[in-house]
């Protein structure tokens, strides 16, 4: 969520949004198309030529191969962008522990009390 809220390059966010829309549109379309091709191949095996059935099966395999290839390439691209962003945009907070042997009166001289940690920060 921090990456999406980051005011950095908008092109990366538009690409992610576009790929998500394509994924949501293409997944059911590829599923229905594959099912129809296989259904047609079964019908052709029973009623007409085997050549048309083999062609429809090859079309189904090609369709799903291209779909899986596109999904994998798109996913790896966005993971790479996220890892690069994460590598260069870290929030690190250094917490210095209170010494156990210092009396309470002297602890206030050491500085302000530690701030409340948020889940976004890395503790070192």
ChimeraX attribute file (.defattr): number of C-alpha atoms within 10 A of each C-alpha:
attribute: neighborCount
match mode: 1-to-1
recipient: residues
	/A:1	5
	/A:2	9
	/A:3	13
	/A:4	12
	/A:5	8
	/A:6	12
	/A:7	9
	/A:8	11
	/A:9	8
	/A:10	11
	/A:11	9
	/A:12	14
	/A:13	17
	/A:14	11
	/A:15	13
	/A:16	17
	/A:17	12
	/A:18	12
	/A:19	18
	/A:20	14
	/A:21	11
	/A:22	12
	/A:23	16
	/A:24	11
	/A:25	11
	/A:26	14
	/A:27	15
	/A:28	11
	/A:29	12
	/A:30	16
	/A:31	15
	/A:32	12
	/A:33	16
	/A:34	20
	/A:35	13
	/A:36	14
	/A:37	21
	/A:38	20
	/A:39	15
	/A:40	16
	/A:41	24
	/A:42	17
	/A:43	15
	/A:44	17
	/A:45	15
	/A:46	11
	/A:47	9
	/A:48	12
	/A:49	12
	/A:50	15
	/A:51	12
	/A:52	15
	/A:53	21
	/A:54	16
	/A:55	13
	/A:56	21
	/A:57	19
	/A:58	14
	/A:59	16
	/A:60	21
	/A:61	15
	/A:62	13
	/A:63	17
	/A:64	16
	/A:65	12
	/A:66	13
	/A:67	16
	/A:68	13
	/A:69	12
	/A:70	14
	/A:71	16
	/A:72	11
	/A:73	11
	/A:74	17
	/A:75	14
	/A:76	12
	/A:77	12
	/A:78	16
	/A:79	12
	/A:80	12
	/A:81	13
	/A:82	15
	/A:83	11
	/A:84	11
	/A:85	14
	/A:86	13
	/A:87	9
	/A:88	9
	/A:89	12
	/A:90	11
	/A:91	10
	/A:92	11
	/A:93	13
	/A:94	10
	/A:95	11
	/A:96	8
	/A:97	7
	/A:98	11
	/A:99	9
	/A:100	8
	/A:101	7
	/A:102	10
	/A:103	9
	/A:104	9
	/A:105	8
	/A:106	9
	/A:107	15
	/A:108	10
	/A:109	8
	/A:110	11
	/A:111	8
	/A:112	8
	/A:113	9
	/A:114	11
	/A:115	8
	/A:116	6
	/A:117	11
	/A:118	9
	/A:119	7
	/A:120	10
	/A:121	12
	/A:122	12
	/A:123	12
	/A:124	8
